Amino acid sequence: MNNKHVTITLSLDENIAIQLAQFVKRSTLDTFAQFVEPHLTYEEREQRAYQMQAGILAVGAALADAGYAPR
């Protein structure tokens, strides 16, 4: 898989930003594991779930930097 970094710019309604920050806070590895393709090996499913979680945590960090970090 390509390890190139991607930068995205996003504009959200404040209420959406608040709810997305809540989703990031409440998401666990299991949240993402349930959406990984079932035909993959356990190791591949686990790796993809961790990658999904890392992406959402990056979004959460950006939301926190913008002032949207739930307690």
Beta strands, then each sheet from edge to edge (+ up, - down):
end
